[in-house]
Amino acid sequence: MPPDRRHLERVEGALNSGPRKKNTTSDPLTHRGRHFGRTVHAFCNIRSIITNGLIFLADEPEVENLSAQERREYRVFRELLKMCVGLEARLTGAREEEATLIADLLQKGSNASRADDTKSMKGAIIDWITPPGDSLHPPINRKLKFERGFKHDATGSLLCPTGLDWTDVEIKSKLRSREMIVRGDQWPKFLYRDIHYDPENPWNGLLKSQLLVSAYKHVFTSPSSVDADENKATKSGNARIHGMKSVTPASIAYIATQVRFALSCASQFSRTDTVTDSETFYLTLLDVLEDIDERDNVGELIKWWNRRIFPHSSPESIVAPVVGSALDRIKQKRAEAQAAAAAAAAAT
């Protein structure tokens, strides 16, 4: 049943005001908020999403009559309700203070997971970009960022926008001096498999780099699963904790955003950061991944990712035949022996 309009106005007023009650990181909503930020939307204002979502529930508008921004907010709100069982009933009957607390707990979880992933990826990414059995020249400090970005060839070549030649001395100089500014909608080469961008086929290899796969495993399955020779995920893996069995477009955009920031020389990751322009980068990726006209390319991309991250859950995975296996032969031999014993007993 849609929420009462008068009640909705009171809740909206509360959501637009400051927090009134101390929240806690151990709350189940904070736990859900962590996964929401990683897999649904990393930069949204959850108070705003809930406010507008409740209006959608009250007015029940036709989706085709909504703007692109409204459709995204509505989709994000529906995903939030799906992720948090019982949240819709709790919101529609919530007091003003409770509605504010709900939004703040979810936001706290989303912000905390982003901060945790930024911190853990800061050092790990140096391992991933270092050639096996070799070292970076000059070396990059795992704990400091000022020598990353376009200042270092290893990180600069990965961050270099597609369409630009990092080996061009003039281009490199302008990027390093910030005479040439890179905005969030200018995608870097590390998004592409083998760092190869084909302007005639921009989907070829897009979001399929090994660097992205390593980062995704680091966050969602476990840091230990990044090693190609160690195909395992610990019990504490975020995907397993939250029952995640498929890659989401938003989670790919989230990991790409974290990798881009880890490679940069910026020290603070926030939605308002104008140096790395992380929010713009994330949203432009998400726009393409959620574009209905790109659904065939995106569908193929998700299948590609699921085969690498969730091979046992992917419908694309091939299961080895049972017939002729050791277990199958044991069962056959047991059945044959039992049949022979039964026949012998019947003959006596």
C-alpha positions in Angstrom: 0.0 0.0 0.0 1.5 3.4 -1.0 2.5 5.6 2.0 0.2 8.4 3.2 1.1 11.8 1.6 1.0 13.7 4.9 3.2 11.0 6.6 5.5 11.2 3.6 5.9 15.0 4.0 6.9 14.5 7.6 9.5 11.8 6.7 10.9 14.0 3.9 11.3 16.9 6.3 13.2 14.6 8.6 15.4 13.2 5.9 16.4 16.7 4.8 17.4 17.7 8.3 20.5 16.7 10.3 20.9 13.4 12.1 19.2 13.2 15.5 20.4 9.9 16.9 23.8 8.4 17.2 24.2 5.5 14.8 26.4 2.4 15.1 28.5 0.6 12.6 27.3 -2.8 13.9 23.7 -2.2 12.8 22.4 -4.6 10.1 21.5 -1.6 7.9 25.2 -0.4 8.0 26.2 -3.9 6.9 23.7 -3.8 4.0 24.9 -0.3 3.2 28.5 -1.6 2.6 27.3 -4.0 -0.1 24.9 -1.4 -1.6 27.7 1.1 -2.2 29.9 -1.5 -3.9 27.3 -3.1 -6.1 24.4 -0.7 -6.7 25.6 2.9 -6.4 28.8 4.2 -4.8 28.2 7.9 -4.8 24.4 8.5 -4.3 22.9 10.5 -1.4 20.9 7.8 0.3 18.6 10.3 2.1 17.7 11.7 -1.3 17.2 8.2 -2.8 14.8 7.3 0.0 12.9 10.6 -0.1 12.4 10.4 -3.9 11.7 6.7 -3.7 8.9 7.1 -1.2 7.4 9.7 -3.5 7.6 7.2 -6.4 5.7 4.7 -4.1 3.1 7.3 -3.2 2.5 8.6 -6.8 3.1 5.3 -8.7 4.2 7.1 -11.9 4.7 5.4 -15.2 8.4 4.7 -15.6 8.4 5.9 -19.2 7.2 9.3 -18.0 10.3 9.7 -15.7 13.5 11.5 -16.7 16.7 9.5 -17.1 17.8 10.7 -13.6 14.5 9.8 -12.0 14.5 6.4 -13.6 18.0 5.8 -12.2 16.9 6.9 -8.7 13.9 4.7 -8.9 15.9 1.7 -10.0 18.5 2.3 -7.2 15.7 2.7 -4.7 14.1 -0.6 -5.8 17.5 -2.3 -5.6 17.9 -1.0 -2.0 14.5 -2.4 -1.0 15.4 -5.7 -2.6 18.7 -5.8 -0.7 17.1 -4.9 2.7 14.2 -7.3 3.3 11.4 -5.5 5.2 12.8 -2.0 4.5 9.8 -0.8 2.5 7.3 -1.6 5.3 9.7 -0.1 7.8 10.0 3.1 5.8 6.3 3.6 5.0 5.5 3.3 8.7 8.5 5.0 10.0 8.6 8.0 12.3 10.6 11.0 11.1 13.5 10.2 13.4 13.6 6.6 12.4 13.6 7.4 8.6 16.6 9.7 9.1 18.4 7.0 11.1 17.8 4.4 8.5 19.2 6.6 5.7 22.2 7.6 7.8 23.0 3.9 8.8 23.0 2.9 5.1 25.1 5.9 4.1 27.6 5.1 6.9 28.0 1.6 5.6 28.4 2.7 2.0 31.0 5.3 2.9 32.9 2.9 5.2 33.3 0.2 2.6 34.6 2.7 0.0 37.1 4.0 2.6 38.2 0.4 3.5 38.6 -0.6 -0.2 40.6 2.6 -0.9 42.9 1.9 1.9 43.5 -1.8 1.1 44.0 -1.2 -2.6 46.6 1.6 -2.0 49.4 -0.9 -1.4 48.1 -3.9 -3.2 47.9 -2.2 -6.6 51.7 -1.8 -6.6 52.0 -5.6 -6.6 49.6 -5.9 -9.5 51.4 -3.5 -11.8 54.8 -4.8 -11.0 56.0 -7.3 -13.7 56.5 -10.8 -12.2 60.0 -11.3 -11.0 60.9 -7.7 -11.7 60.6 -4.4 -9.9 59.4 -0.9 -10.8 62.0 1.8 -11.7 62.0 3.9 -9.8 60.3 2.0 -7.0 56.9 3.2 -5.7 56.2 3.4 -2.0 53.2 1.3 -1.1 52.1 3.7 1.6 52.6 7.0 -0.2 50.9 8.4 -3.3 52.7 11.6 -4.3 55.0 9.7 -6.7 52.1 8.0 -8.6 49.8 9.3 -11.3 51.5 10.8 -14.4 54.7 11.4 -12.4 55.7 7.7 -12.8 55.8 5.8 -16.1 54.2 2.7 -14.7 51.1 4.5 -13.4 51.1 7.2 -16.0 50.9 4.7 -18.9 47.9 3.1 -17.3 46.1 6.4 -16.5 46.9 7.9 -19.9 43.5 8.7 -21.7 42.6 6.5 -24.6 43.5 8.3 -27.9 46.7 9.8 -26.4 50.2 8.4 -26.9 52.0 8.1 -23.6 55.3 7.7 -25.4 54.9 11.1 -27.0 57.3 13.3 -25.0 55.1 16.4 -25.4 51.9 14.6 -24.3 53.7 13.2 -21.3 55.1 16.5 -20.3 51.7 18.3 -20.5 50.0 15.6 -18.4 52.8 15.8 -15.8 52.7 19.6 -15.6 48.9 19.6 -15.5 48.9 21.8 -18.5 46.6 19.1 -19.9 43.8 18.3 -17.5 42.1 14.9 -17.6 38.5 14.9 -16.7 36.4 12.0 -15.4 34.8 11.3 -18.8 38.2 10.7 -20.4 38.6 7.0 -19.8 42.1 5.6 -19.1 43.9 2.9 -21.0 44.0 0.5 -18.0 40.3 -0.3 -18.7 41.3 -2.2 -21.8 42.6 -5.8 -22.0 46.4 -5.6 -22.6 46.1 -1.8 -22.4 45.0 -1.9 -26.1 42.3 0.5 -27.3 40.8 0.2 -30.7 39.1 3.4 -31.8 37.3 1.5 -34.5 35.9 -1.0 -32.0 35.8 0.7 -28.6 34.0 -2.2 -26.9 36.8 -4.6 -27.9 38.5 -5.4 -24.6 36.7 -2.7 -22.6 36.7 -3.4 -18.8 38.5 -6.7 -19.4 42.0 -5.9 -18.1 43.8 -8.2 -15.7 44.3 -5.3 -13.4 40.5 -4.9 -13.0 40.1 -8.6 -12.4 42.7 -8.6 -9.7 41.1 -5.6 -8.0 37.6 -7.2 -8.2 38.8 -10.4 -6.6 40.7 -8.4 -3.9 37.5 -6.7 -2.9 34.8 -9.3 -3.5 36.3 -12.7 -3.1 39.4 -12.2 -0.9 42.9 -10.7 -1.3 44.3 -14.3 -1.4 42.2 -15.1 -4.5 44.0 -12.5 -6.6 46.9 -15.0 -7.1 46.1 -16.9 -10.3 47.5 -20.1 -8.8 45.3 -19.9 -5.7 41.8 -20.4 -6.9 40.0 -19.9 -3.6 37.9 -17.5 -1.6 38.0 -17.2 2.1 34.9 -17.3 4.2 35.2 -13.6 4.9 35.0 -12.7 1.2 32.5 -9.8 0.7 30.6 -11.6 -2.1 30.1 -14.7 0.1 29.0 -12.7 3.1 26.3 -11.0 1.1 25.2 -14.0 -1.0 26.5 -12.4 -4.2 26.6 -14.8 -7.1 26.8 -12.5 -10.1 28.8 -9.5 -11.1 26.7 -6.2 -11.4 27.5 -3.4 -13.8 27.8 -1.0 -10.9 30.3 -3.2 -9.2 32.5 -3.1 -12.3 32.3 0.7 -12.4 33.1 0.8 -8.7 36.2 -1.3 -9.0 37.4 0.7 -12.0 37.0 3.9 -10.0 38.9 2.5 -7.1 41.7 1.3 -9.4 41.9 4.7 -11.1 42.2 6.4 -7.7 44.8 4.0 -6.5 47.0 4.7 -9.5 46.6 8.4 -9.1 48.7 10.7 -6.9 45.6 12.1 -5.1 45.4 11.4 -1.4 41.7 11.9 -0.6 39.0 10.0 -2.3 35.6 11.8 -2.2 32.7 12.5 -4.5 33.7 16.2 -4.5 37.3 15.7 -5.5 38.0 17.9 -8.5 41.5 16.5 -9.1 40.6 12.9 -10.0 37.0 13.7 -10.8 36.1 10.2 -9.5 32.3 10.7 -9.4 32.2 11.8 -13.0 34.3 8.9 -14.1 32.1 6.4 -12.1 28.8 7.9 -13.5 30.0 7.9 -17.1 30.9 4.3 -16.9 27.6 3.5 -15.2 25.7 5.4 -17.9 27.2 3.2 -20.6 26.8 0.0 -18.6 23.1 0.8 -17.9 22.3 2.1 -21.5 19.6 -0.1 -22.9 21.1 0.4 -26.4 24.3 -1.3 -25.2 22.6 -4.3 -23.6 24.1 -6.8 -25.9 27.6 -5.6 -25.3 27.0 -5.3 -21.6 25.4 -8.8 -21.4 28.5 -10.3 -23.0 30.7 -8.3 -20.6 28.8 -9.6 -17.5 29.1 -13.2 -18.8 32.8 -12.7 -19.3 33.2 -11.4 -15.7 31.0 -14.1 -14.1 33.2 -16.8 -15.7 36.2 -15.3 -13.9 34.7 -14.3 -10.6 31.8 -16.7 -10.0 32.6 -19.7 -12.2 30.6 -22.1 -10.2 27.5 -20.0 -10.4 27.8 -18.9 -14.0 25.4 -20.6 -16.5 28.2 -20.4 -19.0 30.4 -22.8 -17.1 30.7 -26.3 -18.5 30.2 -29.1 -16.0 32.3 -32.2 -16.5 30.3 -35.3 -17.6 29.2 -37.6 -14.8 29.0 -40.7 -16.9 32.3 -42.6 -16.6 33.5 -40.8 -13.6 35.0 -42.7 -10.6 31.9 -42.1 -8.5 29.7 -43.2 -11.4 31.7 -46.4 -11.9 31.6 -47.2 -8.2 27.8 -46.9 -8.3 27.6 -49.1 -11.4 29.9 -51.8 -9.9 27.9 -51.8 -6.7 24.6 -52.2 -8.6 26.1 -55.0 -10.7 27.4 -56.8 -7.5 24.0 -56.4 -5.8 22.2 -57.7 -8.9 24.5 -60.7 -9.1 24.0 -61.5 -5.4 20.2 -61.2 -5.8 20.3 -63.5 -8.9 22.5 -66.1 -7.0 20.1 -66.0 -4.0 17.1 -66.5 -6.3 18.7 -69.5 -7.9 19.3 -71.4 -4.6 
